[in-house]
Amino acid sequence: MAQTYADLLPGDFARLRRAEQPAVAAELAARMGGPGNDHEHWLAEDADGIAAVAETGPGPLEWEIENGYPAPPVPLQLIKLYAVRRAHGTGVGQALFDAALGPRAAYLWIFDGNSRALAFYRRNGFRPDGFTAVSGPGWGESLMLRLARASTVTA
């Protein structure tokens, strides 16, 4: 994740994320194994280790509600899809995206200026829904865009 945002967020972002890793790993383990878990997780590995991760779940998430954001246009959120730099262009991100969402309607957030992500999600049918927000201080108080798509299943 730190690699993904190195050019978009403040220089101390990577340091802060590394400091949070033990707590994030514990939270993820609890969510993955807990009863009534309504989030799904995917992991792609290559010979060098973890290459990409994805998570979906129902939206809006707690932080969206706490900030009073308008309801998302669809109930499913792609919460995360990260590929390490060595996996960029290999198709692993697309494969994980396809496994996580398939043709389902969903929404997601990206940072403004993340042209690689915007191009990827546009290829997969996502468009800005007109709502923007500013991330929290841990994410550099950066402008975010909400993207959404309807189901891609055709009758």
Summary of the structure (lengths in Angstrom):
residues: 155
radius of gyration: 15.4
end to end distance: 37.2
largest distance: 48.4
contacts: 390
relative contact order: 0.16
helix: 35%
strand: 30%
